[in-house]
Amino acid sequence: MARLVRPSWAIRCTQSGCKTLFEVAQTEDGKQQEVVCPNCGEHYVYPIKDEDEGNNN
């Protein structure tokens, strides 16, 4: 059985029919990473940068 050695975070898929919780590797400060839900294939970019959150004003 494989074991994840590096530090990791968990992301929950936000698709209404999925809601899968899956682990992703922590990124270095200031870097973003694109991940894909292993269950439904939905794409996510994490972590969300502060300036991306503020653009909805």
GUFIBA-793611 format. One record per residue: x, y, z of N, C-alpha, C in turn; residue number from 0. Coordinates in Angstrom, 3 decimals, decimal comma, always signed. Atoms other than C-alpha are relative to their C-alpha. Layout:
+----------+----------+----------+----------+----------+----------+----------+----------+----------+-----+
:      n_u :      n_v :      n_w :     ca_u :     ca_v :     ca_w :      c_u :      c_v :      c_w : num :
+----------+----------+----------+----------+----------+----------+----------+----------+----------+-----+
:        X :        Y :        Z :        X :        Y :        Z :        X :        Y :        Z : NUM :
...
+----------+----------+----------+----------+----------+----------+----------+----------+----------+-----+
# end
This chain:
+----------+----------+----------+----------+----------+----------+----------+----------+----------+-----+
:      n_u :      n_v :      n_w :     ca_u :     ca_v :     ca_w :      c_u :      c_v :      c_w : num :
+----------+----------+----------+----------+----------+----------+----------+----------+----------+-----+
:   +0,849 :   -1,180 :   +0,000 :   +0,000 :   +0,000 :   +0,000 :   +0,892 :   +1,241 :   +0,000 :   0 :
:   -0,764 :   -1,241 :   +0,089 :   +1,263 :   +3,490 :   -0,870 :   -0,284 :   +0,878 :   +1,203 :   1 :
:   +0,153 :   -0,919 :   -1,119 :   +1,815 :   +6,094 :   +1,785 :   +0,460 :   +1,383 :   -0,439 :   2 :
:   -0,340 :   -1,373 :   +0,335 :   +1,814 :   +9,858 :   +1,299 :   +0,954 :   +0,529 :   +1,059 :   3 :
:   -1,036 :   -0,405 :   -0,942 :   +5,016 :  +11,147 :   +2,889 :   +0,045 :   +1,516 :   +0,174 :   4 :
:   -0,105 :   -1,462 :   -0,058 :   +4,890 :  +14,862 :   +2,063 :   -1,188 :   +0,602 :   +0,746 :   5 :
:   +1,140 :   -0,673 :   -0,649 :   +2,702 :  +17,365 :   +3,955 :   -1,155 :   +0,147 :   -0,984 :   6 :
:   +1,139 :   -0,074 :   +0,913 :   -0,804 :  +17,443 :   +2,540 :   -1,167 :   +0,762 :   +0,614 :   7 :
:   +1,246 :   -0,633 :   -0,371 :   -4,134 :  +19,270 :   +2,656 :   -1,118 :   -0,880 :   -0,538 :   8 :
:   +1,155 :   +0,699 :   +0,556 :   -7,617 :  +17,960 :   +1,964 :   -0,930 :   +1,028 :   -0,646 :   9 :
:   +0,951 :   -0,845 :   +0,717 :  -10,051 :  +19,465 :   -0,533 :   -1,277 :   -0,806 :   -0,175 :  10 :
:   +1,282 :   +0,663 :   +0,257 :  -13,759 :  +18,627 :   -0,752 :   -0,561 :   +0,544 :   -1,298 :  11 :
:   +0,597 :   -0,384 :   +1,280 :  -15,277 :  +18,653 :   -4,222 :   -1,323 :   +0,711 :   +0,274 :  12 :
:   +1,210 :   -0,787 :   -0,233 :  -18,096 :  +21,211 :   -4,462 :   -1,142 :   -0,371 :   -0,940 :  13 :
:   +1,079 :   +0,433 :   +0,886 :  -20,112 :  +19,425 :   -7,158 :   -1,098 :   -0,657 :   +0,827 :  14 :
:   +1,112 :   +0,456 :   -0,834 :  -23,576 :  +18,651 :   -5,770 :   -0,133 :   -1,518 :   +0,045 :  15 :
:   +0,132 :   +1,445 :   +0,008 :  -23,488 :  +15,000 :   -6,782 :   +1,243 :   -0,740 :   +0,441 :  16 :
:   -1,272 :   +0,652 :   -0,294 :  -19,891 :  +14,310 :   -5,746 :   +0,377 :   +0,118 :   +1,473 :  17 :
:   -0,403 :   -0,298 :   -1,384 :  -18,656 :  +15,901 :   -2,465 :   +1,150 :   -0,881 :   +0,506 :  18 :
:   -1,134 :   +0,842 :   -0,381 :  -15,521 :  +13,662 :   -2,480 :   +1,062 :   +0,831 :   +0,720 :  19 :
:   -1,102 :   -0,622 :   -0,715 :  -12,798 :  +14,569 :   +0,024 :   +1,283 :   -0,688 :   -0,462 :  20 :
:   -1,239 :   +0,598 :   +0,474 :   -9,312 :  +14,068 :   -1,426 :   +1,201 :   +0,828 :   +0,432 :  21 :
:   -1,215 :   -0,661 :   -0,460 :   -5,738 :  +14,890 :   -0,399 :   +0,758 :   +0,602 :   -1,162 :  22 :
:   -0,874 :   -0,665 :   +0,968 :   -3,491 :  +17,315 :   -2,267 :   +1,260 :   +0,444 :   +0,731 :  23 :
:   -1,261 :   -0,413 :   -0,609 :   +0,129 :  +18,278 :   -1,649 :   -0,027 :   +1,484 :   +0,328 :  24 :
:   -0,119 :   -1,422 :   -0,332 :   +0,854 :  +21,574 :   +0,107 :   +0,947 :   +0,651 :   -0,994 :  25 :
:   -0,839 :   -0,734 :   +0,934 :   +2,329 :  +24,185 :   -2,199 :   +0,932 :   +0,935 :   +0,753 :  26 :
:   -0,902 :   -0,985 :   -0,587 :   +5,219 :  +26,534 :   -1,544 :   -0,727 :   +1,332 :   +0,071 :  27 :
:   +0,629 :   -1,310 :   -0,164 :   +4,325 :  +30,066 :   -0,443 :   -0,081 :   +0,736 :   -1,333 :  28 :
:   +0,193 :   -0,796 :   +1,198 :   +2,862 :  +32,101 :   -3,285 :   -0,268 :   -0,791 :   -1,266 :  29 :
:   +0,226 :   +0,807 :   +1,196 :   +2,395 :  +29,184 :   -5,683 :   -1,380 :   -0,634 :   +0,050 :  30 :
:   +1,287 :   +0,664 :   +0,119 :   -0,887 :  +27,748 :   -6,919 :   +0,176 :   -1,292 :   -0,795 :  31 :
:   -0,057 :   +1,265 :   +0,701 :   -1,594 :  +24,271 :   -8,246 :   -1,398 :   -0,376 :   -0,456 :  32 :
:   +1,282 :   +0,489 :   +0,487 :   -4,378 :  +22,813 :  -10,378 :   -0,105 :   -1,482 :   +0,328 :  33 :
:   +0,246 :   +1,405 :   -0,333 :   -5,866 :  +19,531 :   -9,167 :   -1,334 :   -0,428 :   -0,611 :  34 :
:   +1,208 :   +0,565 :   +0,582 :   -8,590 :  +17,225 :  -10,481 :   -0,613 :   -0,966 :   +0,999 :  35 :
:   +0,701 :   +0,919 :   -0,891 :  -11,207 :  +15,447 :   -8,367 :   +0,111 :   -1,414 :   -0,573 :  36 :
:   -0,168 :   +1,359 :   +0,513 :  -10,462 :  +11,710 :   -8,657 :   -1,332 :   -0,705 :   -0,271 :  37 :
:   +1,299 :   +0,650 :   +0,166 :  -14,179 :  +10,878 :   -8,553 :   -0,755 :   +0,515 :   -1,225 :  38 :
:   +0,826 :   -0,551 :   +1,080 :  -15,853 :  +13,276 :  -11,023 :   +0,796 :   +0,749 :   -1,071 :  39 :
:   -0,822 :   -0,677 :   +0,999 :  -12,963 :  +15,022 :  -12,824 :   -0,076 :   +1,517 :   +0,009 :  40 :
:   +0,091 :   -1,463 :   -0,110 :  -13,800 :  +18,602 :  -11,716 :   +1,383 :   +0,581 :   +0,304 :  41 :
:   -1,298 :   -0,652 :   -0,187 :  -10,768 :  +20,952 :  -11,869 :   -0,098 :   +1,085 :   +1,061 :  42 :
:   -0,093 :   -1,034 :   -1,037 :   -9,739 :  +23,166 :   -8,927 :   +1,400 :   +0,590 :   -0,012 :  43 :
:   -1,287 :   -0,663 :   -0,199 :   -6,944 :  +25,710 :   -8,416 :   +0,058 :   +0,408 :   +1,461 :  44 :
:   -0,130 :   -0,327 :   -1,416 :   -5,687 :  +26,074 :   -4,862 :   +1,420 :   +0,421 :   +0,285 :  45 :
:   +0,966 :   -0,743 :   -0,806 :   -4,906 :  +27,916 :   -2,703 :   -0,476 :   +1,229 :   -0,762 :  46 :
:   +0,530 :   -1,194 :   +0,638 :   -7,093 :  +30,834 :   -3,760 :   +0,783 :   +1,196 :   +0,527 :  47 :
:   -0,773 :   -1,172 :   -0,407 :   -5,007 :  +34,010 :   -3,733 :   -0,930 :   +1,097 :   +0,485 :  48 :
:   +0,805 :   -1,074 :   -0,586 :   -6,266 :  +37,005 :   -1,718 :   -0,541 :   +0,969 :   -1,040 :  49 :
:   +0,476 :   -0,952 :   +0,996 :   -6,485 :  +39,270 :   -4,779 :   -1,088 :   -0,615 :   -0,878 :  50 :
:   +1,070 :   +0,649 :   +0,751 :   -8,670 :  +36,661 :   -6,561 :   -1,320 :   +0,079 :   +0,763 :  51 :
:   +1,207 :   -0,078 :   -0,820 :  -11,153 :  +36,718 :   -3,668 :   -0,588 :   +1,405 :   -0,005 :  52 :
:   +0,449 :   -1,375 :   -0,075 :  -11,356 :  +40,534 :   -3,713 :   -0,527 :   +0,564 :   -1,313 :  53 :
:   +0,430 :   -0,502 :   +1,300 :  -12,224 :  +40,865 :   -7,415 :   -1,509 :   +0,049 :   -0,170 :  54 :
:   +1,446 :   +0,035 :   +0,131 :  -15,943 :  +40,353 :   -6,791 :   -0,668 :   +1,229 :   +0,575 :  55 :
:   +0,568 :   -1,212 :   -0,605 :  -16,431 :  +43,805 :   -5,211 :   -0,576 :   +0,917 :   -1,032 :  56 :
+----------+----------+----------+----------+----------+----------+----------+----------+----------+-----+
# end
